[in-house]
Amino acid sequence: MTIVSIIIVSFNARADLERCLESLHVSPPATPHDIVVVDNASTDGSAAAARRWPDATVIEAGSNVGFARANNIGIRSSRGTNLLLLNSDTIVPPGAIDRLLAELEREPDVAVAGPRLVDGSGRAELSFGRMIGPFNELRQKRRARSGGVDGLTKRRQYPDWVSGACLLVRRADAEAVGGLDERYFMYAEDVDFCAAIRARDRRILFTPDVEVVHLRGRSAASAPEATRAAYRRSQLAFYEKHHPAWAPVLRLYLRLRGHG
């Protein structure tokens, strides 16, 4: 039986994808697993590069279908009773996936577990938080800039969401909410996904006892303006779904900033 399926979405980040896959193969999880790479029509040979690892299933989406939809494609093509959504710009240390699974399994009411994410220098990323809203967004940005992120990320806690860069979820919970909402091309889909799961009285766990390296933003760096536009569309879609009264305010704000 496959215990965990590792789903990696790739878009024009071949070097990162190869580094991620290498980390999974140098010290593979002891837990029975499979690896599914969904390539969003990369033009840098990412799909061909991923096929160097014969145990990785590579699916070519045919076009850039976005992060949420590509993950759903990977989920439907996998077999694991748990699903690890993993960014291509991550490096997984030995034993990290096994420990993250153990964290998930020790609490039956926890549906999602996320590790402490650090950059290549070991600096922590604020990879969890409260539900996105007009005031929580400002609070999250202040916390991220405060210099206290290292301390915040050393406490086990149960936030509203954890980052989709490395998100472990029970398949039953993922399927119960219909997977990721595909209206989000990229950004906010992880917060929305966790919100749907929490609505079923399930919990989200952030654990500092597992660390994964996140090199951040390599795919985004290849198309910065398109990335910014995708972020704004996802932000609007999120507000229209979760905070409809605030959506016109956000739309006006973006228009005044020249993003309308």
matplotlib code that plots the C-alpha trace (Angstrom):
import matplotlib.pyplot as plt

x = [0.0, 1.2, 1.1, 2.1, 2.0, 4.4, 2.9, 5.3, 4.1, 6.7, 6.9, 10.2, 12.3, 14.3, 17.3, 15.1, 13.0, 16.1, 17.5, 14.2, 13.9, 17.6, 16.9, 14.0, 16.2, 19.4, 17.6, 14.1, 11.3, 11.2, 7.4, 6.0, 5.5, 5.1, 6.1, 4.0, 5.4, 2.9, 4.6, 2.8, 4.2, 7.7, 9.9, 13.2, 13.1, 11.7, 9.5, 12.3, 14.7, 12.2, 12.0, 15.6, 14.1, 12.3, 10.1, 8.6, 5.5, 5.6, 2.4, 2.5, -0.5, -0.2, -0.5, 0.2, -3.0, -1.9, -0.9, -4.3, -5.4, -2.0, -2.0, -5.5, -4.3, -1.5, -3.8, -6.1, -3.2, -1.7, -2.4, -1.3, -3.6, -1.8, -0.8, 2.3, 2.0, 5.6, 7.0, 9.7, 11.9, 12.2, 14.9, 13.7, 16.2, 16.6, 13.7, 11.6, 8.7, 8.6, 8.6, 5.9, 3.7, 4.2, 3.1, -0.1, -0.8, -0.5, -3.6, -6.6, -8.5, -5.6, -6.1, -3.2, 0.4, 3.0, 6.7, 9.0, 10.2, 13.7, 15.7, 19.1, 20.8, 18.5, 16.4, 12.7, 9.8, 6.5, 4.6, 1.4, -1.1, -4.7, -7.4, -6.8, -8.8, -8.3, -6.8, -5.1, -3.2, -1.7, -0.9, 0.8, 2.9, 4.0, 4.8, 6.9, 8.9, 9.2, 12.4, 10.6, 9.8, 12.5, 10.8, 7.3, 8.2, 9.7, 6.3, 3.9, 0.6, -2.8, -3.1, -5.8, -3.5, 0.0, 1.9, 1.2, 5.0, 5.0, 1.6, 0.7, -3.0, -5.0, -6.4, -9.9, -9.9, -8.6, -11.3, -14.0, -13.6, -13.1, -9.4, -8.0, -10.3, -9.2, -10.3, -6.9, -4.2, -1.5, -1.5, -4.2, -5.2, -3.5, -5.3, -8.7, -8.0, -7.2, -10.4, -12.5, -11.0, -11.4, -15.1, -15.5, -14.2, -10.8, -7.5, -4.4, -1.0, 2.2, 5.1, 8.6, 10.0, 10.3, 12.2, 12.2, 14.3, 12.3, 14.3, 11.2, 10.0, 12.1, 9.1, 7.7, 11.1, 10.8, 7.7, 7.4, 4.7, 2.5, 3.1, 2.0, -1.1, -1.9, -1.5, -4.0, -6.5, -6.3, -6.6, -9.8, -11.2, -10.5, -12.2, -15.2, -15.5, -14.8, -15.3, -17.7, -18.5, -14.8, -14.3, -15.4, -13.1, -10.2, -11.1, -11.2, -7.9, -6.2, -7.6, -6.3, -2.9, -3.0, -3.7, -7.3]
y = [0.0, 3.5, 5.6, 9.0, 10.4, 13.3, 15.7, 18.2, 20.9, 22.3, 25.3, 26.5, 25.7, 22.7, 23.2, 23.4, 20.4, 18.3, 19.4, 18.5, 15.1, 14.4, 15.2, 12.7, 10.0, 10.5, 9.8, 8.5, 8.2, 4.9, 5.1, 3.5, 6.3, 7.4, 10.6, 12.4, 15.4, 17.6, 19.9, 23.0, 23.2, 24.2, 25.3, 24.5, 20.7, 20.1, 17.2, 15.4, 16.0, 14.6, 11.3, 10.6, 9.2, 6.1, 5.9, 9.4, 9.5, 12.6, 14.1, 16.9, 19.2, 20.5, 24.1, 26.2, 25.3, 26.9, 25.5, 24.4, 22.6, 20.9, 19.6, 18.2, 16.4, 14.9, 13.9, 12.1, 10.2, 9.1, 6.2, 7.3, 7.4, 10.7, 13.5, 15.7, 18.8, 19.9, 22.8, 22.1, 24.8, 22.7, 20.4, 17.6, 16.6, 12.9, 11.7, 14.8, 13.2, 10.2, 12.6, 14.8, 11.7, 10.7, 14.1, 13.8, 10.3, 11.0, 13.3, 11.8, 15.2, 16.8, 16.7, 18.8, 19.2, 21.7, 21.8, 24.7, 26.1, 27.7, 29.2, 28.1, 29.9, 28.4, 31.5, 30.7, 31.6, 32.6, 29.7, 29.6, 32.1, 33.2, 33.2, 35.9, 39.0, 42.8, 43.1, 39.7, 40.3, 43.5, 41.7, 38.8, 41.2, 43.1, 39.8, 38.7, 42.0, 42.2, 40.1, 37.7, 35.0, 32.6, 32.6, 32.3, 29.3, 27.4, 26.7, 23.8, 25.4, 25.0, 27.9, 28.5, 27.5, 26.2, 26.9, 24.8, 24.7, 21.6, 20.6, 17.1, 16.2, 13.0, 11.9, 11.4, 15.1, 16.4, 14.5, 15.5, 19.1, 18.4, 19.1, 22.6, 25.3, 25.8, 29.4, 30.2, 30.1, 30.6, 32.1, 31.8, 28.2, 26.8, 29.2, 28.4, 24.6, 24.7, 26.8, 24.2, 21.5, 23.4, 24.0, 20.2, 20.5, 19.3, 20.9, 22.2, 21.6, 23.5, 21.6, 23.0, 19.5, 19.0, 21.3, 21.6, 24.0, 26.3, 28.3, 30.4, 32.0, 30.5, 29.9, 33.3, 34.9, 33.7, 35.8, 38.5, 40.6, 37.6, 36.4, 39.7, 39.7, 36.2, 37.2, 40.0, 37.8, 35.2, 37.8, 39.2, 35.6, 34.9, 38.0, 37.4, 33.9, 34.5, 38.3, 39.5, 42.7, 43.7, 42.6, 46.0, 47.8, 45.7, 46.1, 49.9, 49.9, 47.9, 50.2, 53.3, 51.6, 51.1, 47.3, 47.4]
z = [0.0, -0.9, 2.3, 0.8, -2.7, -3.3, -5.8, -7.4, -9.8, -12.1, -14.3, -15.9, -12.8, -14.1, -11.8, -8.8, -9.8, -10.3, -6.9, -5.3, -6.9, -6.1, -2.4, -2.4, -4.0, -2.1, 1.2, 0.2, 2.8, 4.5, 4.2, 1.0, -1.4, -5.0, -6.8, -9.3, -11.2, -13.1, -15.6, -16.7, -20.2, -19.2, -22.0, -20.2, -20.4, -16.9, -17.9, -19.7, -16.8, -14.3, -16.3, -15.3, -12.2, -13.3, -10.2, -10.8, -12.8, -15.1, -16.4, -19.0, -18.5, -22.0, -21.0, -17.9, -16.0, -12.8, -9.4, -8.0, -11.1, -11.6, -8.1, -8.6, -11.7, -9.6, -6.8, -9.2, -10.7, -7.4, -5.0, -1.5, 1.5, 2.3, -0.1, 0.2, -1.9, -2.5, -4.4, -6.9, -5.2, -2.0, -0.7, 1.6, 4.3, 5.2, 7.3, 7.0, 5.3, 7.7, 10.7, 9.1, 8.6, 12.2, 13.3, 11.3, 12.4, 16.1, 16.1, 14.3, 14.3, 12.4, 8.6, 7.4, 8.7, 7.6, 8.6, 9.5, 6.2, 6.0, 3.2, 2.0, 4.9, 7.5, 8.0, 8.9, 6.6, 8.1, 6.5, 8.4, 9.8, 10.4, 7.8, 5.1, 5.7, 5.3, 8.8, 9.1, 5.9, 7.4, 10.6, 8.8, 6.8, 10.0, 11.7, 8.7, 8.8, 12.5, 12.8, 15.2, 12.7, 14.0, 17.4, 16.0, 14.0, 16.9, 18.6, 17.7, 16.9, 15.1, 12.7, 10.1, 7.3, 6.4, 3.2, 0.1, -0.5, 1.7, 2.9, 4.0, 3.9, 4.4, 1.1, 2.6, 3.8, 0.5, -1.4, 1.0, 0.0, -3.7, -3.9, -4.4, -5.8, -9.4, -9.6, -8.0, -10.7, -8.1, -4.6, -1.9, -2.9, 0.1, 2.5, 0.8, 0.9, 4.6, 5.2, 3.4, 5.6, 8.8, 7.9, 8.4, 12.0, 11.1, 12.4, 10.7, 12.4, 12.1, 13.6, 14.1, 14.7, 10.9, 8.6, 4.9, 2.8, 0.6, -2.0, -2.9, -6.1, -8.8, -11.1, -10.3, -11.1, -14.7, -15.3, -12.6, -14.1, -14.9, -11.4, -9.9, -12.0, -11.0, -7.3, -7.7, -9.5, -6.7, -4.0, -5.6, -6.1, -2.4, -1.2, -3.5, -2.1, 1.6, 2.2, -0.5, 1.3, 1.1, -2.5, -4.0, -1.7, -2.7, -6.4, -6.0, -4.1, -6.9, -9.5, -7.7, -7.5, -11.3, -11.1, -12.3]

ax = plt.figure().add_subplot(projection="3d")
ax.plot(x, y, z, "-o")
ax.set_aspect("equal")
plt.show()
